[in-house]
């Protein structure tokens, strides 16, 4: 079966109400916690940081960031209408229905762009990375957290749309979008990695 982004978005929209429950929800919550801790370390010392969560889903990371950095100006986007409804209902952040490939914000609008477990679902990763770079202020940071394949964990294990690709491929994509060489952080069981790249 090939990866169909429209079908993927529709499926996540249908799952939105129960997304954070059950074993999957527990795992998602742990990943979000680790991503959130790393994210706030990247804006330490930045007053009232402007943070964008790309692929915010039901708003779990936005809620955590609101607790960790009450002064932050938080924005989320997600292409699935159901996820946007859940996020709007559960967080103080501004949440819009939009894709990574067409972010509805001006140039340099954010100090931090974070994406947790959504990069693998972007239809055009190169375009999404270019958009993330465009909306980052000079010196701002991108944090991509997802399943990135290594020599011992090939992409095909996860099926179509299930992994973000290899770390080498991601580095090339970030470089082409104008980011500095990323630093990699293991976030969960050496399967979920965080790539931190500066604008």
N, C-alpha and C positions, 0 to 999 in steps of 0.2 A: 504494500500500500504506500502511495506517495504522500508527502506532507502537503496538506491543504490548509493554508492559514485561515481561510474563512471558516472552515469546519472547526478548526482549533479554537478560534475566537467564540464561535457559537457554543461549543461544548463548555468552555469556561464560563460563559454567561449563564448557562443553565445550572452549573454547579455552584454559583456564587453564594447562595444562601447558606449552604452547608460546608463551604470550602475550608473553614478553619476547625471543623470538628473531625473526630475519628483519628485513626492512626496517621493518615496522611496529614491531617491538620496539625497533629502533635509534632511531626517531623518538620513541617513547614514553619511552625512556631519557633522551633529550635534554630533553624537556619536564619530566620528573621532576626532572632535575638543576636546571633553572632554578627550578622551583617550590620545591624544597628550599632553595635559597640564599635566596630571598625569604622563605620561611617562618621560617627561623632568625633572619633580621634582625628579624622582628616580635616575637621573644621574647628579644632581646638584653638581658641584665641580669636575666632572670627565672631564679632558681635552681630546678633540678629542675622544669622546665616540664611541665605535663600537656597532651599533644597528642593530638587525635583526628583520624584520617584517615578521612573518610567516602567510601566507595567505594574502599577501599584496593586492590582487585584482588589481584594476586599478591604484593604487599608491597614493591614497588620503592621507593616513597617512604618507607615505614617503615624500610627498611634504610639508606637514605641519611640520614634524620634520626637514626638511631642512631649513625651515624659522625660526623655533624656536631655532635650534642649528646648525648654519651654519658650525661649526667646526666638526660636527659628520660625521663619516664614515658609510654610510647607505647601507644596503643590504636588498633585499626583495626576498621572494620565494612564488610561487603560483603554484598549480598543473594544472591550466587551461591556456592553451596556449594563448587564446584570452586576458585574464587578463594580462599575462606577456607582450604581445605586447603593450597593452595600458600603462602599467606602465613604460616600457622602453621608450616609446615615450614622457612621461609626467614628468619624474623625472630624476635627476642626479644620483640616486642610481644605484648600481649594482643589477640587477633583474634576477633571474634564475627560470626556470621551475623545481619545486621540491615539494615534499610533506613534511609535518611535520614529518612523520615517517622515512624519509631518508634524513636528511639534509646534503648537500654536503660540509661540513666545518669541520675543525679540532677541536679537543677538546679545550675548553677555548677560542674560537675565538671572543666572544662578551661580552660586559659589560651589555647589556640589550637585552632581547628577548621579543618582544611584539606581541600579536595576538589579533586583533580586529574583532569580529564577525565571526571568522573562526573556532574556537575550536569545535563548534557544528557540523562541517562538516568533522572533521578528522575521517578517517576510523578506526584507532586504537589509541585511545586517550592515552592509557598507553605508547605505543611505541613513540608517539609524545612528550609526557611529558619527557620521558627518553632522547630523542634526544635534546630537549630544555635544559635540565640539562647538558648534555654532552658538548654542544657548549658554555655554559656560563663559564666565568672566575670565579675563587673563589670570593665570595662576590657579584657577579653579580645578577641582578634581572630579574624575569619573571613577565610580566604583561599579564594576560589573561582577556580579556573583552568580555563578551557574555551574552546571556540569561541564567541565572542560576535559577533553580526552587527553590521556597521557599514553605512553608506549604500552603500559599494562592494561589500559582501559579504553579500547577503541570506541569511536563514535557509534559504530553499528550496533553495539550492545544496547543502546537506548532507542533505536528505531528512528524513523523519520521525525524530525522536530524535537527529539528527546534530549539532544545534547547540543551545546553551543559550538562544537567543533574543537579543534586542537588548540592548545595554548599558542603554538607557533602561528597558526592561521589568525587567531585573535590579535596577536601582537602586530602582524602585518596589517590587519584591518584598522587597528587603532593608529598605527603609524601613518597609513594613507589618509586618515581623517585629520591628521595634524596633532596627535597626542605624542607626548614623550613616551619612551619605552616604559611599559608598565612594570610595577612590582607585583609579584604574586604572593598571595597569602592563603594557606590551607584553612578552610572554614568548617568543613564537615567531612570526616572520614577520608580525607584525601580524594574525595570525589567532587565535592563542591569547593570551588576555588574563587577567590576574590582577586580581580585584576584592578590595581589602582594606577591610574594614568593622569598626569597633569596636563592641563591645557597650555 
